[in-house]
Amino acid sequence: MGKATKIAAIFALGVMATVATIAVQAAEEAAASTYVTLKLEGACDAQNTRLWLVNSHTFKTIATTVRWKAAGGKDLREQFFPGPNSVREIGCAAEAEILEAKFADF
């Protein structure tokens, strides 16, 4: 194997490793939303249910922006930082949605 071939092979391996690292990081960032869910469980009153935020990731905190509204109330929007494997009560709501989820940077 000639010197030019060895250099080309090393360069190609370096490029492939860089592309693989970027792809893994991009997939990880996109996957944050797959770990957080909202659940409505338990009655607050006749029109509203208790709202819970669940983070099922085993070791990462996920910054999660939630919009929710109680029957007859105003729209609320807040960012939460549920820890790994946690369930957190947000409040009472008739409807809710996750607007954004990303891995926390701390």
Phi and psi restraints in degrees (value plus and minus 20) as a CYANA .aco file:
   2 GLY   PHI     -98.6   -58.6
   2 GLY   PSI     145.1   185.1
   3 LYS   PHI     -81.3   -41.3
   3 LYS   PSI     -61.0   -21.0
   4 ALA   PHI     -84.7   -44.7
   4 ALA   PSI     -58.3   -18.3
   5 THR   PHI     -86.3   -46.3
   5 THR   PSI     -61.8   -21.8
   6 LYS   PHI     -82.9   -42.9
   6 LYS   PSI     -63.8   -23.8
   7 ILE   PHI     -83.4   -43.4
   7 ILE   PSI     -63.0   -23.0
   8 ALA   PHI     -84.1   -44.1
   8 ALA   PSI     -60.0   -20.0
   9 ALA   PHI     -85.8   -45.8
   9 ALA   PSI     -63.1   -23.1
  10 ILE   PHI     -84.1   -44.1
  10 ILE   PSI     -62.5   -22.5
  11 PHE   PHI     -82.0   -42.0
  11 PHE   PSI     -64.9   -24.9
  12 ALA   PHI     -81.9   -41.9
  12 ALA   PSI     -61.9   -21.9
  13 LEU   PHI     -83.6   -43.6
  13 LEU   PSI     -60.2   -20.2
  14 GLY   PHI     -83.0   -43.0
  14 GLY   PSI     -63.2   -23.2
  15 VAL   PHI     -84.4   -44.4
  15 VAL   PSI     -64.0   -24.0
  16 MET   PHI     -83.3   -43.3
  16 MET   PSI     -60.6   -20.6
  17 ALA   PHI     -84.7   -44.7
  17 ALA   PSI     -61.0   -21.0
  18 THR   PHI     -84.3   -44.3
  18 THR   PSI     -65.3   -25.3
  19 VAL   PHI     -83.3   -43.3
  19 VAL   PSI     -61.8   -21.8
  20 ALA   PHI     -83.8   -43.8
  20 ALA   PSI     -61.4   -21.4
  21 THR   PHI     -83.2   -43.2
  21 THR   PSI     -64.4   -24.4
  22 ILE   PHI     -83.7   -43.7
  22 ILE   PSI     -61.9   -21.9
  23 ALA   PHI     -83.8   -43.8
  23 ALA   PSI     -61.0   -21.0
  24 VAL   PHI     -85.7   -45.7
  24 VAL   PSI     -63.3   -23.3
  25 GLN   PHI     -83.8   -43.8
  25 GLN   PSI     -61.6   -21.6
  26 ALA   PHI     -85.0   -45.0
  26 ALA   PSI     -61.7   -21.7
  27 ALA   PHI     -84.9   -44.9
  27 ALA   PSI     -59.3   -19.3
  28 GLU   PHI     -83.7   -43.7
  28 GLU   PSI     -64.7   -24.7
  29 GLU   PHI     -83.5   -43.5
  29 GLU   PSI     -61.0   -21.0
  30 ALA   PHI     -89.1   -49.1
  30 ALA   PSI     -44.5    -4.5
  31 ALA   PHI    -104.2   -64.2
  31 ALA   PSI     -27.0    13.0
  32 ALA   PHI     -77.1   -37.1
  32 ALA   PSI     -59.3   -19.3
  33 SER   PHI     -87.0   -47.0
  33 SER   PSI     -39.6     0.4
  34 THR   PHI     -95.8   -55.8
  34 THR   PSI     -33.6     6.4
  35 TYR   PHI    -117.0   -77.0
  35 TYR   PSI     -35.4     4.6
  36 VAL   PHI    -130.9   -90.9
  36 VAL   PSI     118.4   158.4
  37 THR   PHI    -161.3  -121.3
  37 THR   PSI     139.0   179.0
  38 LEU   PHI    -128.2   -88.2
  38 LEU   PSI     124.7   164.7
  39 LYS   PHI    -157.5  -117.5
  39 LYS   PSI     120.8   160.8
  40 LEU   PHI    -123.9   -83.9
  40 LEU   PSI      92.8   132.8
  41 GLU   PHI    -169.5  -129.5
  41 GLU   PSI     103.0   143.0
  42 GLY   PHI      75.8   115.8
  42 GLY   PSI     109.4   149.4
  43 ALA   PHI     -98.1   -58.1
  43 ALA   PSI     116.8   156.8
  44 CYS   PHI    -113.7   -73.7
  44 CYS   PSI     -65.4   -25.4
  45 ASP   PHI    -177.7  -137.7
  45 ASP   PSI    -186.8  -146.8
  46 ALA   PHI     -85.1   -45.1
  46 ALA   PSI     -43.9    -3.9
  47 GLN   PHI    -133.6   -93.6
  47 GLN   PSI     -35.4     4.6
  48 ASN   PHI    -142.9  -102.9
  48 ASN   PSI     132.0   172.0
  49 THR   PHI    -143.2  -103.2
  49 THR   PSI     131.6   171.6
  50 ARG   PHI     -86.1   -46.1
  50 ARG   PSI     113.4   153.4
  51 LEU   PHI    -125.4   -85.4
  51 LEU   PSI     108.8   148.8
  52 TRP   PHI    -142.0  -102.0
  52 TRP   PSI     123.1   163.1
  53 LEU   PHI    -131.4   -91.4
  53 LEU   PSI     105.3   145.3
  54 VAL   PHI    -135.5   -95.5
  54 VAL   PSI     108.9   148.9
  55 ASN   PHI    -133.1   -93.1
  55 ASN   PSI      92.6   132.6
  56 SER   PHI    -116.1   -76.1
  56 SER   PSI     -16.8    23.2
  57 HIS   PHI     -88.3   -48.3
  57 HIS   PSI     121.9   161.9
  58 THR   PHI    -100.3   -60.3
  58 THR   PSI     -39.1     0.9
  59 PHE   PHI    -167.1  -127.1
  59 PHE   PSI     -13.4    26.6
  60 LYS   PHI    -141.4  -101.4
  60 LYS   PSI     122.2   162.2
  61 THR   PHI    -104.3   -64.3
  61 THR   PSI     121.3   161.3
  62 ILE   PHI    -142.1  -102.1
  62 ILE   PSI      98.3   138.3
  63 ALA   PHI     -91.2   -51.2
  63 ALA   PSI      96.9   136.9
  64 THR   PHI    -146.1  -106.1
  64 THR   PSI     102.5   142.5
  65 THR   PHI    -117.2   -77.2
  65 THR   PSI     105.1   145.1
  66 VAL   PHI    -141.6  -101.6
  66 VAL   PSI     118.9   158.9
  67 ARG   PHI    -134.1   -94.1
  67 ARG   PSI     110.4   150.4
  68 TRP   PHI    -166.4  -126.4
  68 TRP   PSI     142.9   182.9
  69 LYS   PHI    -168.9  -128.9
  69 LYS   PSI     110.3   150.3
  70 ALA   PHI    -103.9   -63.9
  70 ALA   PSI     135.1   175.1
  71 ALA   PHI     -78.3   -38.3
  71 ALA   PSI     104.2   144.2
  72 GLY   PHI      58.7    98.7
  72 GLY   PSI     -17.7    22.3
  73 GLY   PHI    -123.8   -83.8
  73 GLY   PSI     159.8   199.8
  74 LYS   PHI    -110.4   -70.4
  74 LYS   PSI     140.7   180.7
  75 ASP   PHI     -86.5   -46.5
  75 ASP   PSI     112.2   152.2
  76 LEU   PHI    -135.3   -95.3
  76 LEU   PSI     125.1   165.1
  77 ARG   PHI    -160.6  -120.6
  77 ARG   PSI     107.5   147.5
  78 GLU   PHI    -172.4  -132.4
  78 GLU   PSI     130.8   170.8
  79 GLN   PHI    -121.5   -81.5
  79 GLN   PSI     112.6   152.6
  80 PHE   PHI    -138.5   -98.5
  80 PHE   PSI     137.6   177.6
  81 PHE   PHI    -146.4  -106.4
  81 PHE   PSI      51.4    91.4
  82 PRO   PHI     -88.3   -48.3
  82 PRO   PSI     112.1   152.1
  83 GLY   PHI     -91.6   -51.6
  83 GLY   PSI     153.0   193.0
  84 PRO   PHI     -79.6   -39.6
  84 PRO   PSI     124.0   164.0
  85 ASN   PHI      27.3    67.3
  85 ASN   PSI      32.2    72.2
  86 SER   PHI    -146.7  -106.7
  86 SER   PSI     136.7   176.7
  87 VAL   PHI    -149.5  -109.5
  87 VAL   PSI     106.5   146.5
  88 ARG   PHI    -149.8  -109.8
  88 ARG   PSI     111.1   151.1
  89 GLU   PHI    -101.4   -61.4
  89 GLU   PSI     111.6   151.6
  90 ILE   PHI    -115.1   -75.1
  90 ILE   PSI     -63.0   -23.0
  91 GLY   PHI     140.2   180.2
  91 GLY   PSI    -173.9  -133.9
  92 CYS   PHI    -126.7   -86.7
  92 CYS   PSI     119.0   159.0
  93 ALA   PHI    -172.4  -132.4
  93 ALA   PSI     134.0   174.0
  94 ALA   PHI    -117.5   -77.5
  94 ALA   PSI     -45.9    -5.9
  95 GLU   PHI    -171.3  -131.3
  95 GLU   PSI     133.4   173.4
  96 ALA   PHI    -181.1  -141.1
  96 ALA   PSI     135.7   175.7
  97 GLU   PHI    -173.7  -133.7
  97 GLU   PSI     132.3   172.3
  98 ILE   PHI    -108.9   -68.9
  98 ILE   PSI     102.9   142.9
  99 LEU   PHI    -109.2   -69.2
  99 LEU   PSI     -56.2   -16.2
 100 GLU   PHI    -175.2  -135.2
 100 GLU   PSI     124.3   164.3
 101 ALA   PHI    -163.1  -123.1
 101 ALA   PSI     108.7   148.7
 102 LYS   PHI    -168.9  -128.9
 102 LYS   PSI     133.1   173.1
 103 PHE   PHI     -86.0   -46.0
 103 PHE   PSI     114.9   154.9
 104 ALA   PHI     -87.2   -47.2
 104 ALA   PSI     127.3   167.3
 105 ASP   PHI    -117.3   -77.3
 105 ASP   PSI       7.4    47.4
